[in-house]
Amino acid sequence: MVKNMPVLLLVVGGLVFLLALIYAIRLSRKPSELEERFEELVGRIDTATQAEVEKVLRQPVRFPLQRLSRFLSRFRFAQRYELKLIAAGIPLRGSEFASIVVVTPIMLASLLWVFSQNVLISLFAFFAGYWLPNAYLNWRCNVRRTLLENQLADALTVMSAAIGAGFGFLQAMRLAAEQLPQPISEELERVVRLSSMGMPLEQALQQLALRVQSYDYDMTVTAMIIQLRRGGNLTRLLNTIAETIRQRIDLRGEISASTAQARLSGWVLMALPIVVGGIASILNWDYMQKLFTTPQGQTLLKLVIGWQLFGILWIRQLLKLEL
């Protein structure tokens, strides 16, 4: 058994998490090879032959785990990631992200097995490696969804003013896309582009709600579709929805402020045993190592971790409010 195994476990786990996070961010920000090919093609479109055009467009896009990605694309769990990746704004296929989810726990568990030769630690590392990519994906989804929800009222106000000035619905949506920042400008522009390419407007709006996965967008899209079918004062409808969404955002802020103390207490209670244990380990490791080297200490440590996780989940459930 390696000495100071808890410290080693924390260091290795932190490094793997940091590398996975940096890798995912680089993947989300790096321009796609497809865009580079189109730029190359546009630059020499006058001299390129039909065969060269087809050759450029048919070249497969390279991915570090391409073969595994192709294999996983047959399974349903890989296909479920497609919608979440779109909602998170990450330019990856579901099978490509699934390959990261498969490889990360195997690498982390193998690495810790080499250092510790402990089945329980390796098993914990395996589940942690599976949790990290999914946690990052859920975090990106929540961040982007929050941004989109906060921008929706402004977009509806711009569209309402444009329609009142004589613009059509799609023209008003294009105007809102031009005036508002990302990410809502991207989503509105996608609706306009899909509709311009021949997709029915109702279907393009439904796809918008499906991509965002937000109650506010579901409500807005449903009201828009009904109003477009039956006719009526669309300007008044958009203003009403915008005002309702602003009230919901204000209410969320009030609830967040009211529960801030409870959330802070939860974080303090969660961090307290970790901080105290870390300080005690630094001051007197011979005293603390009995928790990790003796059967009684390991059993007690497992019980403490289990109850700690139960308390965290319980506090989160108490503070979870749906509007």
Number of C-alpha atoms within 10 A of each C-alpha: 9 9 9 12 16 15 12 15 17 11 12 17 19 12 12 18 19 12 12 18 15 12 11 18 12 11 14 15 10 9 11 14 13 14 10 11 16 14 12 12 17 11 11 10 14 8 9 12 11 9 8 13 14 10 10 14 13 9 11 10 11 9 11 10 14 15 11 17 20 13 13 20 17 11 12 11 13 20 17 13 20 21 16 20 20 17 24 22 18 19 17 18 17 22 26 24 25 24 21 20 18 16 16 23 23 17 15 23 22 17 17 22 17 10 15 18 14 12 12 12 16 23 18 14 25 21 15 17 25 18 15 18 22 16 11 16 21 16 13 18 21 17 13 19 22 13 14 21 19 16 19 20 22 18 23 24 19 21 27 23 15 19 19 15 11 10 15 13 17 19 15 23 23 19 19 23 24 14 11 17 11 15 15 22 20 13 19 23 18 18 24 21 15 16 17 12 9 9 13 11 18 18 14 20 25 16 17 20 21 16 20 26 17 18 12 20 22 17 13 20 19 15 15 18 16 12 14 15 9 7 10 11 10 18 17 12 17 23 19 15 20 21 16 14 23 18 12 14 16 12 13 15 12 12 13 14 12 11 14 13 11 15 16 11 13 17 13 12 14 15 13 12 14 11 12 11 14 16 12 14 17 11 11 11 14 10 10 16 17 13 15 16 12 11 11 11 15 15 12 14 14 12 12 13 12 11 12 16 12 12 15 14 11 13 15 14 10 9 14 10 10 5 8
